[in-house]
C-alpha cells in the first residue's frame, strides 16, 4: 500500500538546482534511509515533505488526506528550550536513563538528543521525518532507537550517515546525488552492493559504446580520405575525356553519401540510447602528516578522580598510553569521555596525577568543533608565509570538498560537517602527533566518513577517539578505554572482540533456555509415542520429530 508519492519534484534557489525532478513512492509503514554527501539536498528534501518549503516544480501527492507529520530537525532551534519536560520524555526513560527532571540547559549532548527524540517519537504521527537522529547517541541508546523504529507503525524517512543504524532499520535507501534521486530496496549493505554493481555495468556499456563510436569514426575518417582523393582524381583523370570528369565526380559523391549515412545512423543511435559515463563518486582526501616519534609514553594517569559538586564522574583511573596506539573511548552518554579529553587539554580540574608528553603536538577536536573563530574566513585562518604553502593549503582544502566560494566565507557560516573538516585541515597544517577526537564522524557525510577511516588507519601517530559510530570504531581501534561503574579501564581488545565477549554470557544463557525448551518438547513427543504402535499413521511423523529434537539438543550440549 502507498501512503503517498512525489513526482518530478524539483527545488531551486535562484539558478542553482538543488533537487532535480525527484520521483518515488512512499510505502505505508516503510523505513526509508536518505543518504548522500553533505549539501546534496537531504534536509531540503525533508523540509519539502514537511511542507516547510514549496517545490519549484512537481508535486507531493498523499493518498487520501494529508497525514500527520512529525519533523525532528538536526539541531534544536533554541538550545535553552525548557519545554522538553518529563511529560515529553516519559516514554523512553526506562531504556534511555534520562533523569526525569533533568534541566535541558545543563544536559549533555546525548541527553538532549534523547529528550528531543523522545518528544518527537511520542506523537502518534503517520509520517516521522528524522534528520540525523543518531548523533551523540551511545550504543545502548542507539539499540533502543533501532528497536522503537522497527516496532513502530509509522512511515519513517531518516537522514543518516550511520551505516550500522541504516543496516538494521532501512527497508529502502533513497540516494540523492548530483540533484537526482535513485531508489534502492534493502539496507545500507544492499544499497552499496547494488550501486557498485549498477556502476560497473554502466561503465562496461559506456566503454563498449565508446569503442563502437571510435570504430565508426575511424570508418568515416577513412571514407573522408577516399572522398577527398576521389574529388582530386575527378579533376585530374577527367581532363580531356568526354564525360570523364562527371564520372569520377559521381564516384566521389557516393563516398560523401556513405559518410553522411554512417554519421546520421550513429547520431540517431546515440540520440536513442546514449550511455553516459558514470559520475565519479564524491570523495575527499585527508592527508595527515605526523612528526617524528619523541618517545614511547604519550599519556599517563594515576589514581585520577573527577567530580562535579557531589556527583562523582569517575575515580581510581590509572592507565598509560603508548606512541602509536589507537584507542576508542567506549561508554554511555554522561560517563565522562568528553570530560577526560578536556582534562587532558587542561580545561578541567581533577584530583590525582595526569601527565601528557610536552614533546608532541596534540590536536583536540571537540564534539561540536565550535572552538573555531566564527568571524574570520578560511583564507584568513589558513594564512601562510609563502605562495607555495598557500597553494598546498588550497589544494588540500579542495580535496576536503571546499570550493572557491568557501575560501572567502566566514567560518561561522559553515555547516557542522564543514567545521569538522576545517579542524582536520588544522591538524594537517600543524603536523600533529597525537589526535584527541570527540565524535569526529558527527555531521560528516558517508564519503567523508569512509575516507577518514582509510586515512586515520595510515596515520602513524597516536589516536584517542570517542565515537558512537560502530563501523568507525571497529575499523580504527586496536584498544579500548571502557567507561563503566564510575571508573575507566584500559582493555587490550578491538571493538568487535569486546562486543563478542560481552554478548557471550547472554548467548550461553539463550542456549540453556533453548535446550530446556527442546527437552520439554522432546518429553511431550515421547509421551505421545508411548501411546502409539509402530504401524499407526502418526507414529512415523512423531518418530521423525523425536530424532530431529534429539539432534538439536546434542548440537546445543
GUKOL-473622 format. One record per residue (C-alpha): residue in one letter; y, x, z. Coordinates in steps of 0.02 Angstrom, whole numbers, padded with zeros to 5 digits. Layout:
residues N
(r 'a', (Y, X, Z))
...
This chain:
residues 557
(r 'x', (00000, 00000, 00000))
(r 'x', (00177, 00056, -00036))
(r 'x', (00319, 00046, 00087))
(r 'x', (00444, 00092, -00047))
(r 'x', (00482, 00207, -00193))
(r 'x', (00626, 00305, -00264))
(r 'x', (00657, 00327, -00448))
(r 'x', (00767, 00454, -00541))
(r 'x', (00856, 00492, -00377))
(r 'x', (00998, 00616, -00401))
(r 'x', (01136, 00685, -00292))
(r 'x', (01279, 00799, -00343))
(r 'x', (01432, 00874, -00261))
(r 'x', (01562, 00893, -00398))
(r 'x', (01473, 00979, -00542))
(r 'x', (01339, 01053, -00429))
(r 'x', (01174, 00959, -00442))
(r 'x', (01083, 00961, -00275))
(r 'x', (00940, 00840, -00317))
(r 'x', (00894, 00803, -00498))
(r 'x', (00801, 00641, -00541))
(r 'x', (00676, 00637, -00397))
(r 'x', (00536, 00509, -00418))
(r 'x', (00393, 00469, -00298))
(r 'x', (00307, 00331, -00198))
(r 'x', (00311, 00311, -00009))
(r 'x', (00140, 00251, 00051))
(r 'x', (00130, 00147, 00211))
(r 'x', (00080, 00250, 00363))
(r 'x', (00081, 00418, 00273))
(r 'x', (00144, 00580, 00347))
(r 'x', (00243, 00674, 00215))
(r 'x', (00299, 00854, 00239))
(r 'x', (00455, 00904, 00142))
(r 'x', (00460, 01089, 00102))
(r 'x', (00574, 01205, 00006))
(r 'x', (00693, 01351, 00027))
(r 'x', (00850, 01341, 00134))
(r 'x', (00984, 01249, 00035))
(r 'x', (00857, 01163, -00080))
(r 'x', (00919, 00991, -00026))
(r 'x', (00787, 00938, 00101))
(r 'x', (00910, 00874, 00232))
(r 'x', (01012, 00793, 00093))
(r 'x', (00855, 00700, 00038))
(r 'x', (00828, 00634, 00216))
(r 'x', (01011, 00580, 00225))
(r 'x', (00989, 00483, 00062))
(r 'x', (00835, 00394, 00131))
(r 'x', (00926, 00357, 00294))
(r 'x', (01070, 00279, 00197))
(r 'x', (01198, 00405, 00260))
(r 'x', (01230, 00468, 00083))
(r 'x', (01243, 00369, -00079))
(r 'x', (01146, 00438, -00227))
(r 'x', (01244, 00493, -00379))
(r 'x', (01115, 00401, -00485))
(r 'x', (00943, 00325, -00467))
(r 'x', (00882, 00209, -00331))
(r 'x', (00781, 00192, -00170))
(r 'x', (00682, 00030, -00177))
(r 'x', (00598, -00037, -00020))
(r 'x', (00455, -00161, -00038))
(r 'x', (00520, -00318, 00047))
(r 'x', (00664, -00300, 00169))
(r 'x', (00735, -00130, 00215))
(r 'x', (00629, -00053, 00356))
(r 'x', (00697, 00006, 00523))
(r 'x', (00732, 00193, 00506))
(r 'x', (00747, 00325, 00642))
(r 'x', (00830, 00487, 00589))
(r 'x', (00803, 00639, 00700))
(r 'x', (00926, 00773, 00644))
(r 'x', (00902, 00960, 00654))
(r 'x', (01044, 00988, 00777))
(r 'x', (01118, 00875, 00910))
(r 'x', (01293, 00822, 00856))
(r 'x', (01360, 00826, 01035))
(r 'x', (01271, 00962, 01133))
(r 'x', (01328, 00893, 01300))
(r 'x', (01260, 00720, 01266))
(r 'x', (01212, 00646, 01435))
(r 'x', (01146, 00484, 01361))
(r 'x', (00970, 00558, 01341))
(r 'x', (00915, 00494, 01510))
(r 'x', (00742, 00474, 01587))
(r 'x', (00739, 00299, 01512))
(r 'x', (00729, 00375, 01337))
(r 'x', (00607, 00514, 01379))
(r 'x', (00483, 00424, 01492))
(r 'x', (00356, 00406, 01352))
(r 'x', (00308, 00590, 01349))
(r 'x', (00349, 00656, 01523))
(r 'x', (00167, 00669, 01574))
(r 'x', (00122, 00779, 01425))
(r 'x', (00285, 00871, 01392))
(r 'x', (00327, 00901, 01575))
(r 'x', (00512, 00868, 01554))
(r 'x', (00587, 00835, 01727))
(r 'x', (00635, 00651, 01731))
(r 'x', (00810, 00680, 01792))
(r 'x', (00848, 00844, 01705))
(r 'x', (01030, 00864, 01652))
(r 'x', (01037, 00885, 01463))
(r 'x', (01182, 01006, 01479))
(r 'x', (01077, 01129, 01581))
(r 'x', (00910, 01102, 01493))
(r 'x', (00830, 01241, 01392))
(r 'x', (00821, 01232, 01201))
(r 'x', (00641, 01173, 01211))
(r 'x', (00678, 01043, 01344))
(r 'x', (00824, 00974, 01242))
(r 'x', (00714, 00963, 01088))
(r 'x', (00581, 00868, 01186))
(r 'x', (00708, 00747, 01259))
(r 'x', (00784, 00710, 01089))
(r 'x', (00612, 00693, 01008))
(r 'x', (00552, 00578, 01145))
(r 'x', (00703, 00466, 01120))
(r 'x', (00678, 00464, 00930))
(r 'x', (00492, 00427, 00940))
(r 'x', (00510, 00292, 01073))
(r 'x', (00588, 00171, 00947))
(r 'x', (00468, 00057, 00851))
(r 'x', (00533, 00107, 00680))
(r 'x', (00433, 00086, 00520))
(r 'x', (00506, 00246, 00447))
(r 'x', (00538, 00403, 00550))
(r 'x', (00635, 00547, 00472))
(r 'x', (00616, 00711, 00566))
(r 'x', (00719, 00865, 00520))
(r 'x', (00641, 01024, 00593))
(r 'x', (00563, 00940, 00746))
(r 'x', (00456, 01091, 00795))
(r 'x', (00597, 01215, 00828))
(r 'x', (00592, 01277, 01009))
(r 'x', (00429, 01186, 01050))
(r 'x', (00293, 01283, 01141))
(r 'x', (00112, 01269, 01085))
(r 'x', (00066, 01134, 01212))
(r 'x', (00215, 01027, 01162))
(r 'x', (00179, 01056, 00977))
(r 'x', (-00001, 00996, 01002))
(r 'x', (00065, 00840, 01089))
(r 'x', (00186, 00805, 00946))
(r 'x', (00043, 00825, 00821))
(r 'x', (-00061, 00700, 00922))
(r 'x', (00082, 00574, 00929))
(r 'x', (00113, 00584, 00740))
(r 'x', (-00072, 00574, 00696))
(r 'x', (-00095, 00421, 00805))
(r 'x', (00069, 00339, 00754))
(r 'x', (00080, 00191, 00636))
(r 'x', (00248, 00232, 00557))
(r 'x', (00281, 00321, 00392))
(r 'x', (00342, 00495, 00437))
(r 'x', (00444, 00608, 00323))
(r 'x', (00462, 00779, 00402))
(r 'x', (00562, 00931, 00350))
(r 'x', (00470, 01079, 00424))
(r 'x', (00436, 01263, 00394))
(r 'x', (00293, 01268, 00521))
(r 'x', (00135, 01295, 00417))
(r 'x', (00014, 01262, 00562))
(r 'x', (00103, 01098, 00601))
(r 'x', (00100, 01041, 00418))
(r 'x', (-00084, 01086, 00403))
(r 'x', (-00126, 00972, 00550))
(r 'x', (-00017, 00822, 00507))
(r 'x', (00025, 00804, 00322))
(r 'x', (-00056, 00681, 00201))
(r 'x', (00064, 00733, 00063))
(r 'x', (00183, 00878, 00031))
(r 'x', (00346, 00846, -00061))
(r 'x', (00411, 01011, -00128))
(r 'x', (00595, 01020, -00177))
(r 'x', (00628, 01172, -00287))
(r 'x', (00772, 01203, -00407))
(r 'x', (00828, 01022, -00378))
(r 'x', (00662, 00949, -00436))
(r 'x', (00526, 00861, -00336))
(r 'x', (00339, 00894, -00352))
(r 'x', (00214, 00789, -00254))
(r 'x', (00054, 00868, -00187))
(r 'x', (-00085, 00774, -00100))
(r 'x', (-00151, 00854, 00059))
(r 'x', (-00085, 00976, 00190))
(r 'x', (00003, 01145, 00176))
(r 'x', (-00153, 01244, 00131))
(r 'x', (-00200, 01119, -00006))
(r 'x', (-00021, 01121, -00071))
(r 'x', (-00015, 01311, -00085))
(r 'x', (-00184, 01319, -00171))
(r 'x', (-00136, 01183, -00296))
(r 'x', (00036, 01258, -00328))
(r 'x', (-00036, 01430, -00365))
(r 'x', (-00173, 01353, -00475))
(r 'x', (-00046, 01250, -00574))
(r 'x', (00069, 01401, -00593))
(r 'x', (-00075, 01509, -00658))
(r 'x', (-00121, 01376, -00786))
(r 'x', (00061, 01354, -00842))
(r 'x', (00082, 01543, -00857))
(r 'x', (-00078, 01556, -00960))
(r 'x', (-00024, 01414, -01076))
(r 'x', (00151, 01490, -01090))
(r 'x', (00080, 01659, -01139))
(r 'x', (-00036, 01576, -01267))
(r 'x', (00112, 01485, -01343))
(r 'x', (00216, 01643, -01346))
(r 'x', (00077, 01733, -01440))
(r 'x', (00071, 01590, -01566))
(r 'x', (00260, 01593, -01587))
(r 'x', (00254, 01782, -01614))
(r 'x', (00116, 01760, -01744))
(r 'x', (00212, 01625, -01840))
(r 'x', (00373, 01726, -01829))
(r 'x', (00280, 01877, -01900))
(r 'x', (00216, 01770, -02044))
(r 'x', (00392, 01703, -02076))
(r 'x', (00460, 01881, -02071))
(r 'x', (00328, 01937, -02197))
(r 'x', (00367, 01789, -02311))
(r 'x', (00552, 01827, -02296))
(r 'x', (00520, 02005, -02355))
(r 'x', (00415, 01939, -02501))
(r 'x', (00552, 01813, -02542))
(r 'x', (00687, 01947, -02544))
(r 'x', (00576, 02056, -02654))
(r 'x', (00540, 01911, -02771))
(r 'x', (00727, 01873, -02791))
(r 'x', (00760, 02056, -02832))
(r 'x', (00617, 02057, -02959))
(r 'x', (00679, 01897, -03041))
(r 'x', (00840, 01985, -03086))
(r 'x', (00757, 02149, -03140))
(r 'x', (00599, 02086, -03230))
(r 'x', (00681, 01934, -03306))
(r 'x', (00807, 02035, -03403))
(r 'x', (00780, 02019, -03593))
(r 'x', (00634, 01893, -03577))
(r 'x', (00653, 01714, -03633))
(r 'x', (00636, 01608, -03476))
(r 'x', (00577, 01759, -03381))
(r 'x', (00720, 01757, -03257))
(r 'x', (00689, 01574, -03213))
(r 'x', (00501, 01606, -03195))
(r 'x', (00523, 01743, -03066))
(r 'x', (00661, 01642, -02978))
(r 'x', (00539, 01496, -02957))
(r 'x', (00410, 01614, -02880))
(r 'x', (00542, 01670, -02756))
(r 'x', (00591, 01490, -02716))
(r 'x', (00410, 01449, -02674))
(r 'x', (00416, 01583, -02540))
(r 'x', (00577, 01505, -02473))
(r 'x', (00490, 01334, -02464))
(r 'x', (00344, 01411, -02369))
(r 'x', (00466, 01492, -02246))
(r 'x', (00559, 01329, -02215))
(r 'x', (00395, 01234, -02197))
(r 'x', (00324, 01354, -02068))
(r 'x', (00486, 01358, -01969))
(r 'x', (00500, 01167, -01973))
(r 'x', (00320, 01146, -01911))
(r 'x', (00348, 01275, -01772))
(r 'x', (00510, 01191, -01714))
(r 'x', (00428, 01019, -01718))
(r 'x', (00281, 01081, -01614))
(r 'x', (00396, 01163, -01486))
(r 'x', (00504, 01006, -01479))
(r 'x', (00348, 00903, -01441))
(r 'x', (00257, 01018, -01320))
(r 'x', (00361, 01169, -01271))
(r 'x', (00289, 01257, -01119))
(r 'x', (00422, 01337, -01011))
(r 'x', (00390, 01499, -00918))
(r 'x', (00353, 01459, -00735))
(r 'x', (00503, 01481, -00622))
(r 'x', (00489, 01632, -00509))
(r 'x', (00465, 01577, -00328))
(r 'x', (00619, 01602, -00220))
(r 'x', (00588, 01762, -00121))
(r 'x', (00686, 01876, -00008))
(r 'x', (00654, 02056, 00035))
(r 'x', (00688, 02131, 00206))
(r 'x', (00678, 02320, 00221))
(r 'x', (00689, 02386, 00399))
(r 'x', (00702, 02573, 00420))
(r 'x', (00661, 02642, 00593))
(r 'x', (00719, 02807, 00665))
(r 'x', (00602, 02947, 00716))
(r 'x', (00496, 02913, 00870))
(r 'x', (00579, 02982, 01026))
(r 'x', (00435, 02971, 01150))
(r 'x', (00289, 02861, 01194))
(r 'x', (00363, 02745, 01326))
(r 'x', (00488, 02614, 01271))
(r 'x', (00492, 02497, 01420))
(r 'x', (00426, 02496, 01599))
(r 'x', (00434, 02358, 01730))
(r 'x', (00379, 02368, 01913))
(r 'x', (00374, 02225, 02038))
(r 'x', (00504, 02129, 01937))
(r 'x', (00565, 01963, 02005))
(r 'x', (00687, 01835, 01937))
(r 'x', (00757, 01681, 02025))
(r 'x', (00894, 01554, 01990))
(r 'x', (00950, 01498, 02162))
(r 'x', (00793, 01433, 02248))
(r 'x', (00696, 01418, 02085))
(r 'x', (00580, 01565, 02051))
(r 'x', (00553, 01602, 01866))
(r 'x', (00427, 01743, 01889))
(r 'x', (00379, 01876, 02016))
(r 'x', (00269, 02032, 02034))
(r 'x', (00289, 02078, 01850))
(r 'x', (00229, 02254, 01808))
(r 'x', (00184, 02324, 01637))
(r 'x', (00226, 02463, 01513))
(r 'x', (00267, 02452, 01326))
(r 'x', (00223, 02600, 01214))
(r 'x', (00302, 02652, 01050))
(r 'x', (00236, 02556, 00900))
(r 'x', (00164, 02410, 00996))
(r 'x', (00198, 02234, 00932))
(r 'x', (00189, 02109, 01072))
(r 'x', (00203, 01920, 01069))
(r 'x', (00279, 01832, 01220))
(r 'x', (00173, 01677, 01250))
(r 'x', (00213, 01536, 01371))
(r 'x', (00285, 01361, 01388))
(r 'x', (00470, 01319, 01373))
(r 'x', (00565, 01371, 01528))
(r 'x', (00438, 01504, 01582))
(r 'x', (00565, 01646, 01563))
(r 'x', (00536, 01725, 01392))
(r 'x', (00719, 01721, 01340))
(r 'x', (00769, 01770, 01517))
(r 'x', (00661, 01927, 01507))
(r 'x', (00745, 01978, 01343))
(r 'x', (00917, 01956, 01424))
(r 'x', (00862, 02061, 01573))
(r 'x', (00810, 02200, 01454))
(r 'x', (00983, 02192, 01373))
(r 'x', (01072, 02197, 01541))
(r 'x', (01134, 02018, 01526))
(r 'x', (01037, 01950, 01677))
(r 'x', (01020, 02013, 01855))
(r 'x', (00848, 02036, 01936))
(r 'x', (00753, 02112, 02081))
(r 'x', (00634, 02257, 02053))
(r 'x', (00629, 02401, 01928))
(r 'x', (00660, 02390, 01740))
(r 'x', (00676, 02546, 01632))
(r 'x', (00718, 02541, 01445))
(r 'x', (00724, 02701, 01343))
(r 'x', (00902, 02757, 01308))
(r 'x', (00847, 02867, 01164))
(r 'x', (00807, 02721, 01049))
(r 'x', (00916, 02591, 00964))
(r 'x', (00871, 02416, 01020))
(r 'x', (00904, 02265, 00909))
(r 'x', (00909, 02099, 01002))
(r 'x', (00910, 01933, 00911))
(r 'x', (00940, 01784, 01025))
(r 'x', (00860, 01616, 00993))
(r 'x', (01011, 01542, 00905))
(r 'x', (01081, 01706, 00834))
(r 'x', (01251, 01645, 00894))
(r 'x', (01315, 01814, 00956))
(r 'x', (01399, 01846, 00788))
(r 'x', (01588, 01839, 00761))
(r 'x', (01622, 01673, 00676))
(r 'x', (01794, 01710, 00604))
(r 'x', (01751, 01865, 00502))
(r 'x', (01673, 01869, 00329))
(r 'x', (01514, 01960, 00280))
(r 'x', (01622, 02084, 00184))
(r 'x', (01720, 02123, 00343))
(r 'x', (01567, 02125, 00457))
(r 'x', (01473, 02249, 00348))
(r 'x', (01620, 02360, 00301))
(r 'x', (01564, 02538, 00264))
(r 'x', (01647, 02706, 00233))
(r 'x', (01583, 02739, 00057))
(r 'x', (01557, 02641, -00102))
(r 'x', (01376, 02699, -00105))
(r 'x', (01341, 02624, 00067))
(r 'x', (01435, 02467, 00020))
(r 'x', (01332, 02446, -00138))
(r 'x', (01170, 02466, -00039))
(r 'x', (01226, 02334, 00087))
(r 'x', (01273, 02215, -00054))
(r 'x', (01104, 02240, -00138))
(r 'x', (01010, 02209, 00023))
(r 'x', (01112, 02053, 00061))
(r 'x', (01071, 01990, -00114))
(r 'x', (00887, 02022, -00078))
(r 'x', (00908, 01917, 00079))
(r 'x', (00966, 01772, -00028))
(r 'x', (01155, 01788, -00011))
(r 'x', (01269, 01760, -00162))
(r 'x', (01442, 01822, -00208))
(r 'x', (01515, 01665, -00128))
(r 'x', (01432, 01706, 00040))
(r 'x', (01512, 01880, 00037))
(r 'x', (01685, 01807, 00066))
(r 'x', (01630, 01664, 00181))
(r 'x', (01665, 01669, 00369))
(r 'x', (01504, 01692, 00467))
(r 'x', (01545, 01534, 00565))
(r 'x', (01518, 01432, 00406))
(r 'x', (01342, 01500, 00376))
(r 'x', (01187, 01398, 00419))
(r 'x', (01074, 01449, 00564))
(r 'x', (00946, 01519, 00442))
(r 'x', (01080, 01624, 00357))
(r 'x', (01141, 01689, 00525))
(r 'x', (00964, 01747, 00567))
(r 'x', (00965, 01845, 00404))
(r 'x', (01135, 01921, 00448))
(r 'x', (01059, 01984, 00612))
(r 'x', (00913, 02059, 00516))
(r 'x', (01036, 02144, 00398))
(r 'x', (01125, 02214, 00550))
(r 'x', (00960, 02291, 00610))
(r 'x', (00934, 02366, 00436))
(r 'x', (01107, 02444, 00438))
(r 'x', (01088, 02514, 00614))
(r 'x', (00913, 02586, 00581))
(r 'x', (00841, 02502, 00736))
(r 'x', (00693, 02574, 00834))
(r 'x', (00649, 02427, 00947))
(r 'x', (00662, 02244, 00898))
(r 'x', (00678, 02105, 01028))
(r 'x', (00660, 01943, 00930))
(r 'x', (00680, 01774, 01015))
(r 'x', (00609, 01640, 00899))
(r 'x', (00650, 01741, 00740))
(r 'x', (00575, 01612, 00621))
(r 'x', (00680, 01466, 00685))
(r 'x', (00782, 01395, 00540))
(r 'x', (00700, 01514, 00413))
(r 'x', (00626, 01432, 00259))
(r 'x', (00446, 01462, 00207))
(r 'x', (00480, 01604, 00083))
(r 'x', (00585, 01694, 00213))
(r 'x', (00452, 01674, 00349))
(r 'x', (00315, 01742, 00238))
(r 'x', (00419, 01890, 00181))
(r 'x', (00475, 01926, 00360))
(r 'x', (00292, 01933, 00413))
(r 'x', (00250, 02057, 00274))
(r 'x', (00397, 02170, 00313))
(r 'x', (00377, 02173, 00502))
(r 'x', (00194, 02215, 00475))
(r 'x', (00251, 02380, 00394))
(r 'x', (00387, 02416, 00524))
(r 'x', (00333, 02571, 00623))
(r 'x', (00447, 02538, 00771))
(r 'x', (00413, 02430, 00924))
(r 'x', (00423, 02241, 00918))
(r 'x', (00427, 02114, 01059))
(r 'x', (00446, 01936, 00999))
(r 'x', (00439, 01759, 01067))
(r 'x', (00382, 01633, 00938))
(r 'x', (00302, 01461, 00934))
(r 'x', (00255, 01491, 00751))
(r 'x', (00068, 01512, 00768))
(r 'x', (00047, 01583, 00592))
(r 'x', (00180, 01713, 00629))
(r 'x', (00104, 01763, 00797))
(r 'x', (-00072, 01777, 00726))
(r 'x', (-00016, 01894, 00587))
(r 'x', (00101, 02007, 00686))
(r 'x', (00048, 02029, 00868))
(r 'x', (-00082, 02155, 00924))
(r 'x', (-00049, 02121, 01110))
(r 'x', (00021, 01979, 01216))
(r 'x', (00136, 01953, 01364))
(r 'x', (00069, 01795, 01445))
(r 'x', (00194, 01693, 01549))
(r 'x', (00098, 01582, 01670))
(r 'x', (00084, 01543, 01856))
(r 'x', (00258, 01614, 01886))
(r 'x', (00213, 01789, 01829))
(r 'x', (00191, 01890, 01670))
(r 'x', (00030, 01980, 01619))
(r 'x', (00005, 02101, 01475))
(r 'x', (-00156, 02067, 01380))
(r 'x', (-00236, 02185, 01251))
(r 'x', (-00281, 02037, 01139))
(r 'x', (-00219, 01965, 00975))
(r 'x', (-00156, 01787, 00975))
(r 'x', (-00315, 01723, 00891))
(r 'x', (-00427, 01814, 01017))
(r 'x', (-00328, 01738, 01161))
(r 'x', (-00342, 01561, 01090))
(r 'x', (-00529, 01582, 01064))
(r 'x', (-00557, 01647, 01241))
(r 'x', (-00450, 01510, 01315))
(r 'x', (-00547, 01374, 01223))
(r 'x', (-00720, 01449, 01260))
(r 'x', (-00743, 01361, 01430))
(r 'x', (-00688, 01196, 01353))
(r 'x', (-00813, 01218, 01210))
(r 'x', (-00952, 01258, 01335))
(r 'x', (-00910, 01101, 01434))
(r 'x', (-00915, 00999, 01273))
(r 'x', (-01086, 01074, 01231))
(r 'x', (-01154, 01024, 01402))
(r 'x', (-01087, 00847, 01383))
(r 'x', (-01161, 00834, 01207))
(r 'x', (-01331, 00895, 01269))
(r 'x', (-01332, 00766, 01409))
(r 'x', (-01289, 00629, 01285))
(r 'x', (-01428, 00682, 01166))
(r 'x', (-01555, 00694, 01307))
(r 'x', (-01511, 00518, 01364))
(r 'x', (-01531, 00456, 01185))
(r 'x', (-01698, 00550, 01172))
(r 'x', (-01765, 00464, 01328))
(r 'x', (-01717, 00295, 01255))
(r 'x', (-01811, 00334, 01094))
(r 'x', (-01964, 00393, 01193))
(r 'x', (-01961, 00229, 01290))
(r 'x', (-01965, 00130, 01128))
(r 'x', (-02102, 00240, 01054))
(r 'x', (-02213, 00212, 01206))
(r 'x', (-02217, 00026, 01167))
(r 'x', (-02271, 00051, 00985))
(r 'x', (-02429, 00104, 00897))
(r 'x', (-02427, 00236, 00756))
(r 'x', (-02459, 00103, 00624))
(r 'x', (-02308, -00001, 00674))
(r 'x', (-02169, -00008, 00539))
(r 'x', (-02037, 00052, 00664))
(r 'x', (-02143, 00195, 00732))
(r 'x', (-02111, 00319, 00589))
(r 'x', (-01923, 00291, 00596))
(r 'x', (-01915, 00315, 00785))
(r 'x', (-02031, 00466, 00774))
(r 'x', (-01915, 00549, 00646))
(r 'x', (-01765, 00509, 00758))
(r 'x', (-01856, 00589, 00906))
(r 'x', (-01887, 00751, 00810))
(r 'x', (-01705, 00758, 00748))
(r 'x', (-01636, 00734, 00925))
(r 'x', (-01755, 00865, 00994))
(r 'x', (-01697, 00988, 00860))
(r 'x', (-01512, 00960, 00903))
(r 'x', (-01547, 00986, 01089))
(r 'x', (-01634, 01152, 01054))
(r 'x', (-01484, 01209, 00950))
(r 'x', (-01366, 01171, 01095))
(r 'x', (-01477, 01254, 01226))
